[in-house]
Amino acid sequence: MVQHHRDGHVLTEQELKQCWERMQDYFRAIDDCNVLIIFNEKRGEEHYGTGAMIELGYALARGKQVWLYRQPTDENIRAMDLSMLRFDLI
């Protein structure tokens, strides 16, 4: 049996279902948008949560333009094709 964890807590089947439904809602919203804006900062530092990374990848795969609040310095982000990203929101 595969266990799904979040913050050290093992998710119940109901919680896992709710997470999946929420992610599907986010995907539909991305499908319907023209631009995805990601606020990639937390406590003054560059930050990418798991959900933001999934949304970023999904949006880029769908050919959506993505705007980031901060110019990325994270090497994993910089290794991506950045032609669809904008950083001039500040």
DSSP file (Angstrom, degrees, kcal/mol; ACC not computed):
  #  RESIDUE AA STRUCTURE BP1 BP2  ACC     N-H-->O    O-->H-N    N-H-->O    O-->H-N    TCO  KAPPA ALPHA  PHI   PSI    X-CA   Y-CA   Z-CA
    1    1 A M              0   0    0      0, 0.0     2,-0.4     0, 0.0     0, 0.0   0.000 360.0 360.0 360.0 134.8    0.0    0.0    0.0
    2    2 A V        -     0   0    0      2,-0.0     2,-0.4     0, 0.0     0, 0.0  -0.766 360.0-153.2 -90.6 131.7    1.3    3.4   -0.9
    3    3 A Q        -     0   0    0     -2,-0.4     2,-0.5     7,-0.0     9,-0.1  -0.893   2.8-148.9-106.5 136.2    1.0    6.1    1.8
    4    4 A H        -     0   0    0     -2,-0.4     7,-3.3     7,-0.4     2,-0.3  -0.898  17.5-162.6-105.2 129.8    0.7    9.8    0.9
    5    5 A H  E     -A   10   0A   0     -2,-0.5     2,-0.3     5,-0.2     5,-0.2  -0.824  17.3-179.3-115.1 149.6    2.2   12.2    3.3
    6    6 A R  E >  S-A    9   0A   0      3,-2.1     3,-1.9    -2,-0.3    -2,-0.0  -0.904  80.6 -18.8-144.9 118.2    1.8   15.9    3.9
    7    7 A D  T 3  S-     0   0    0     -2,-0.3     3,-0.1     1,-0.3    -2,-0.0   0.865 127.8 -52.1  53.5  40.9    3.8   17.6    6.6
    8    8 A G  T 3  S+     0   0    0      1,-0.2     2,-0.5     0, 0.0    -1,-0.3   0.414 114.2 118.0  80.8  -2.7    4.4   14.3    8.4
    9    9 A H  E <   -A    6   0A   0     -3,-1.9    -3,-2.1     0, 0.0     2,-0.5  -0.847  65.0-130.5-100.7 129.8    0.7   13.4    8.4
   10   10 A V  E     -A    5   0A   0     -2,-0.5    -5,-0.2    -5,-0.2     2,-0.2  -0.689  30.3-126.4 -78.4 123.8   -0.5   10.3    6.4
   11   11 A L        -     0   0    0     -7,-3.3    -7,-0.4    -2,-0.5     2,-0.1  -0.458  15.0-131.9 -73.8 139.3   -3.4   11.4    4.3
   12   12 A T     >  -     0   0    0     -2,-0.2     4,-2.6     1,-0.1     5,-0.2  -0.378  31.2-103.0 -76.9 167.1   -6.7    9.5    4.5
   13   13 A E  H  > S+     0   0    0      1,-0.2     4,-2.3     2,-0.2     5,-0.1   0.892 124.6  51.2 -58.4 -40.0   -8.4    8.4    1.3
   14   14 A Q  H  > S+     0   0    0      2,-0.2     4,-2.3     1,-0.2    -1,-0.2   0.916 110.7  47.3 -64.9 -44.1  -10.9   11.3    1.7
   15   15 A E  H  > S+     0   0    0      2,-0.2     4,-2.3     1,-0.2    -2,-0.2   0.902 112.0  50.5 -63.9 -40.6   -8.1   13.8    2.2
   16   16 A L  H  X S+     0   0    0     -4,-2.6     4,-2.4     2,-0.2    -2,-0.2   0.906 109.6  50.7 -63.6 -42.2   -6.2   12.4   -0.8
   17   17 A K  H  X S+     0   0    0     -4,-2.3     4,-2.5     2,-0.2    -2,-0.2   0.905 109.8  50.3 -61.6 -42.5   -9.4   12.7   -2.9
   18   18 A Q  H  X S+     0   0    0     -4,-2.3     4,-2.4     2,-0.2    -2,-0.2   0.901 110.0  50.3 -64.3 -40.5   -9.9   16.3   -1.8
   19   19 A C  H  X S+     0   0    0     -4,-2.3     4,-2.3     2,-0.2    -2,-0.2   0.924 111.3  48.6 -62.2 -44.0   -6.3   17.1   -2.8
   20   20 A W  H  X S+     0   0    0     -4,-2.4     4,-2.2     2,-0.2    -2,-0.2   0.916 111.9  48.6 -62.6 -44.0   -6.8   15.5   -6.2
   21   21 A E  H  X S+     0   0    0     -4,-2.5     4,-2.0     1,-0.2    -1,-0.2   0.899 110.8  51.0 -63.6 -40.8  -10.0   17.4   -6.8
   22   22 A R  H  X S+     0   0    0     -4,-2.4     4,-2.1     2,-0.2    -1,-0.2   0.909 109.6  50.1 -62.8 -42.7   -8.4   20.7   -5.8
   23   23 A M  H  X S+     0   0    0     -4,-2.3     4,-2.4     1,-0.2    -1,-0.2   0.888 108.2  52.8 -64.9 -38.3   -5.5   20.1   -8.2
   24   24 A Q  H  X S+     0   0    0     -4,-2.2     4,-2.2     2,-0.2    -1,-0.2   0.882 107.6  52.3 -63.1 -37.6   -8.0   19.4  -11.0
   25   25 A D  H  X S+     0   0    0     -4,-2.0     4,-2.3     2,-0.2    -2,-0.2   0.913 109.4  49.5 -62.2 -42.6   -9.7   22.7  -10.2
   26   26 A Y  H  X S+     0   0    0     -4,-2.1     4,-2.4     2,-0.2    -2,-0.2   0.908 109.6  51.3 -63.2 -42.1   -6.3   24.5  -10.5
   27   27 A F  H  X S+     0   0    0     -4,-2.4     4,-2.5     1,-0.2    -1,-0.2   0.910 110.0  49.3 -62.2 -41.7   -5.6   22.8  -13.8
   28   28 A R  H  X S+     0   0    0     -4,-2.2     4,-1.7     2,-0.2    -1,-0.2   0.909 110.5  50.7 -63.3 -41.2   -9.0   23.9  -15.2
   29   29 A A  H  X S+     0   0    0     -4,-2.3     4,-0.8     2,-0.2    -2,-0.2   0.905 110.7  48.8 -63.1 -40.8   -8.3   27.4  -14.0
   30   30 A I  H >< S+     0   0    0     -4,-2.4     3,-0.9     1,-0.2    -2,-0.2   0.909 108.5  54.0 -64.8 -41.7   -4.9   27.4  -15.7
   31   31 A D  H 3< S+     0   0    0     -4,-2.5    -1,-0.2     1,-0.2    -2,-0.2   0.858 112.1  45.5 -58.5 -34.7   -6.5   26.1  -18.9
   32   32 A D  H 3< S+     0   0    0     -4,-1.7    -1,-0.2    -5,-0.1    -2,-0.2   0.556 100.5  86.6 -86.9  -9.6   -8.9   29.0  -18.8
   33   33 A C    <<  -     0   0    0     -3,-0.9     3,-0.1    -4,-0.8    -3,-0.0  -0.470  60.5-152.4 -94.1 163.5   -6.3   31.7  -18.1
   34   34 A N  S    S+     0   0    0      1,-0.3    31,-1.1    -2,-0.1     2,-0.4   0.746  86.8  20.1 -95.3 -34.6   -4.2   33.8  -20.4
   35   35 A V  E     -b   65   0B   0     29,-0.1     2,-0.5     2,-0.0    -1,-0.3  -1.000  66.0-148.3-139.3 135.7   -1.3   34.3  -17.9
   36   36 A L  E     -b   66   0B   0     29,-2.5    31,-3.0    -2,-0.4     2,-0.5  -0.928  14.7-159.1-103.2 125.1   -0.4   32.5  -14.7
   37   37 A I  E     -b   67   0B   0     -2,-0.5     2,-0.5    29,-0.2    31,-0.2  -0.920   5.3-166.3-106.1 124.6    1.2   34.7  -12.0
   38   38 A I  E     -b   68   0B   0     29,-3.1    31,-2.1    -2,-0.5     2,-1.4  -0.948  15.7-148.3-113.6 121.9    3.3   32.9   -9.4
   39   39 A F        -     0   0    0     -2,-0.5     2,-1.0    29,-0.2    29,-0.1  -0.722  21.7-177.7 -86.2  90.5    4.3   34.7   -6.2
   40   40 A N        +     0   0    0     -2,-1.4     7,-1.7    30,-0.1     2,-0.4  -0.290  44.7  95.3 -92.9  49.8    7.6   32.9   -5.8
   41   41 A E  E     +D   46   0C   0     -2,-1.0     2,-0.4     5,-0.3     5,-0.2  -1.000  42.2 178.0-140.7 140.0    8.7   34.6   -2.6
   42   42 A K  E >  S-D   45   0C   0      3,-2.7     3,-1.7    -2,-0.4     6,-0.0  -0.958  77.2 -13.2-143.4 122.4    8.3   33.6    1.1
   43   43 A R  T 3  S-     0   0    0     -2,-0.4     3,-0.1     1,-0.3    -1,-0.0   0.865 128.9 -53.7  53.8  40.3    9.7   35.7    4.0
   44   44 A G  T 3  S+     0   0    0      1,-0.2     2,-0.3     3,-0.0    -1,-0.3   0.463 118.8 104.8  79.3   0.9   11.7   37.7    1.6
   45   45 A E  E <  S-D   42   0C   0     -3,-1.7    -3,-2.7     1,-0.0    -1,-0.2  -0.826  82.1 -96.8-114.4 152.4   13.4   34.7    0.0
   46   46 A E  E     +D   41   0C   0     -2,-0.3     2,-0.3    -5,-0.2    -5,-0.3  -0.473  53.7 174.4 -63.1 134.9   12.9   33.0   -3.4
   47   47 A H        -     0   0    0     -7,-1.7     2,-0.4    -2,-0.2    -4,-0.0  -0.995  25.2-172.9-150.8 138.6   10.5   30.0   -2.8
   48   48 A Y        -     0   0    0     -2,-0.3     2,-0.1    -8,-0.0    -8,-0.1  -0.947  16.1-156.3-132.1 111.9    8.7   27.4   -4.9
   49   49 A G     >  -     0   0    0     -2,-0.4     4,-2.2     1,-0.1     5,-0.2  -0.361  33.6-104.1 -78.1 166.7    6.3   25.1   -3.1
   50   50 A T  H  > S+     0   0    0      1,-0.2     4,-2.2     2,-0.2     5,-0.2   0.914 121.6  50.4 -58.1 -45.0    5.4   21.8   -4.6
   51   51 A G  H  > S+     0   0    0      1,-0.2     4,-2.7     2,-0.2    -1,-0.2   0.906 109.3  50.8 -61.8 -42.2    2.0   23.0   -5.8
   52   52 A A  H  > S+     0   0    0      1,-0.2     4,-2.8     2,-0.2    -1,-0.2   0.884 109.6  50.9 -63.5 -38.2    3.5   26.0   -7.5
   53   53 A M  H  X S+     0   0    0     -4,-2.2     4,-2.5     2,-0.2    -1,-0.2   0.908 111.0  47.9 -66.0 -41.1    6.0   23.8   -9.3
   54   54 A I  H  X S+     0   0    0     -4,-2.2     4,-2.5     2,-0.2    -2,-0.2   0.934 114.6  46.4 -63.3 -45.4    3.3   21.5  -10.5
   55   55 A E  H  X S+     0   0    0     -4,-2.7     4,-2.8     2,-0.2    -2,-0.2   0.893 111.4  52.1 -64.7 -40.2    1.3   24.5  -11.7
   56   56 A L  H  X S+     0   0    0     -4,-2.8     4,-2.5     2,-0.2     5,-0.2   0.947 112.5  44.5 -60.0 -50.4    4.3   26.1  -13.4
   57   57 A G  H  X S+     0   0    0     -4,-2.5     4,-2.3     1,-0.2    -2,-0.2   0.900 114.3  49.6 -61.9 -41.9    5.1   22.9  -15.3
   58   58 A Y  H  X S+     0   0    0     -4,-2.5     4,-1.6     2,-0.2    -2,-0.2   0.933 111.7  48.3 -62.9 -47.0    1.5   22.4  -16.3
   59   59 A A  H  <>S+     0   0    0     -4,-2.8     5,-2.8     1,-0.2     4,-0.2   0.914 112.9  47.4 -62.3 -44.1    1.1   26.0  -17.5
   60   60 A L  H ><5S+     0   0    0     -4,-2.5     3,-1.4     1,-0.2    -1,-0.2   0.898 109.8  53.2 -65.2 -39.5    4.3   25.8  -19.6
   61   61 A A  H 3<5S+     0   0    0     -4,-2.3    -1,-0.2     1,-0.3    -2,-0.2   0.813 108.9  50.9 -63.9 -29.0    3.3   22.5  -21.1
   62   62 A R  T 3<5S-     0   0    0     -4,-1.6    -1,-0.3    -5,-0.2    -2,-0.2   0.418 119.5-112.2 -87.1   0.4    0.0   24.1  -22.1
   63   63 A G  T < 5 +     0   0    0     -3,-1.4    -3,-0.2     1,-0.2     2,-0.2   0.712  64.5 153.0  77.5  20.4    1.8   27.0  -23.7
   64   64 A K      < -     0   0    0     -5,-2.8     2,-0.3    -6,-0.2    -1,-0.2  -0.527  48.9-115.1 -82.2 149.0    0.7   29.6  -21.1
   65   65 A Q  E     -b   35   0B   0    -31,-1.1   -29,-2.5    -2,-0.2     2,-0.4  -0.676  32.6-157.4 -79.4 138.3    2.7   32.7  -20.3
   66   66 A V  E     -bc  36  85B   0     18,-2.5    20,-2.0    -2,-0.3     2,-0.5  -0.971   7.0-161.2-122.6 131.1    3.9   32.6  -16.7
   67   67 A W  E     -bc  37  86B   0    -31,-3.0   -29,-3.1    -2,-0.4     2,-0.4  -0.943   7.1-158.5-110.4 131.6    4.9   35.7  -14.7
   68   68 A L  E     -b   38   0B   0     18,-3.2    21,-0.6    -2,-0.5   -29,-0.2  -0.866  18.5-138.2-106.4 142.9    7.0   35.2  -11.6
   69   69 A Y  S    S+     0   0    0    -31,-2.1     2,-0.3    -2,-0.4    21,-0.3   0.888  92.0  33.0 -64.0 -40.1    7.2   37.9   -8.9
   70   70 A R  S    S-     0   0    0    -32,-0.3    18,-0.1    19,-0.1   -30,-0.1  -0.891  93.0-106.0-117.9 147.4   11.0   37.5   -8.6
   71   71 A Q        -     0   0    0     -2,-0.3     2,-0.1    16,-0.2    16,-0.1  -0.569  51.1-110.5 -65.6 130.7   13.5   36.7  -11.2
   72   72 A P        +     0   0    0      0, 0.0    -1,-0.1     0, 0.0    15,-0.0  -0.407  42.9 168.3 -71.9 137.9   14.5   33.1  -10.5
   73   73 A T        +     0   0    0     -2,-0.1     2,-0.2    -3,-0.0    -2,-0.0   0.453  46.8 113.6-113.8 -13.7   18.0   32.2   -9.1
   74   74 A D     >  -     0   0    0      1,-0.2     4,-2.6     2,-0.1     3,-0.5  -0.421  66.4-141.0 -60.8 124.7   17.0   28.6   -8.3
   75   75 A E  H  > S+     0   0    0      1,-0.2     4,-1.3     2,-0.2    -1,-0.2   0.793  99.1  57.3 -64.3 -28.2   19.1   26.4  -10.7
   76   76 A N  H  4 S+     0   0    0      2,-0.2     4,-0.3     1,-0.2    -1,-0.2   0.887 111.6  42.0 -68.4 -37.6   16.2   24.0  -11.3
   77   77 A I  H >4 S+     0   0    0     -3,-0.5     3,-1.6     1,-0.2    -2,-0.2   0.912 113.1  52.6 -72.4 -43.1   14.0   26.9  -12.5
   78   78 A R  H 3< S+     0   0    0     -4,-2.6     4,-0.2     1,-0.3    -2,-0.2   0.738 100.3  63.5 -66.8 -21.5   16.8   28.4  -14.5
   79   79 A A  T 3< S+     0   0    0     -4,-1.3    -1,-0.3    -5,-0.2    -2,-0.2   0.632  90.9  87.0 -76.0 -13.3   17.5   25.1  -16.3
   80   80 A M  S <  S-     0   0    0     -3,-1.6     2,-0.9    -4,-0.3    -3,-0.0  -0.335 101.7 -87.3 -80.1 165.6   14.0   25.2  -17.8
   81   81 A D    >   -     0   0    0      1,-0.2     3,-0.6    -2,-0.1    -1,-0.1  -0.670  45.6-172.6 -71.1 107.9   13.1   27.0  -21.1
   82   82 A L  G >   +     0   0    0     -2,-0.9     3,-1.7     1,-0.2    -1,-0.2   0.316  55.5 103.2 -90.4   8.5   12.5   30.4  -19.7
   83   83 A S  G 3  S+     0   0    0      1,-0.3    -1,-0.2   -18,-0.0    -2,-0.0   0.749  82.9  49.3 -65.1 -21.8   11.2   31.9  -22.9
   84   84 A M  G <  S+     0   0    0     -3,-0.6   -18,-2.5   -19,-0.1     2,-0.3   0.401  97.8  91.3 -94.7   1.7    7.6   31.7  -21.6
   85   85 A L  E <   -c   66   0B   0     -3,-1.7     2,-0.3   -20,-0.2   -18,-0.2  -0.742  53.2-166.1-103.3 146.4    8.5   33.4  -18.3
   86   86 A R  E     -c   67   0B   0    -20,-2.0   -18,-3.2    -2,-0.3     3,-0.1  -0.950   8.4-178.4-123.7 149.9    8.4   37.1  -17.3
   87   87 A F        +     0   0    0     -2,-0.3     3,-0.5   -20,-0.2     2,-0.4   0.269  53.5 100.0-129.1   9.7   10.0   38.5  -14.2
   88   88 A D        +     0   0    0      1,-0.2   -19,-0.1   -18,-0.1    -1,-0.1  -0.172  42.1 111.5 -99.3  42.4    9.1   42.2  -14.2
   89   89 A L              0   0    0    -21,-0.6    -1,-0.2    -2,-0.4   -20,-0.1   0.669 360.0 360.0 -87.2 -16.6    6.2   42.3  -11.8
   90   90 A I              0   0    0     -3,-0.5    -1,-0.2   -21,-0.3    -2,-0.1   0.498 360.0 360.0 -76.9 360.0    8.0   44.3   -9.1
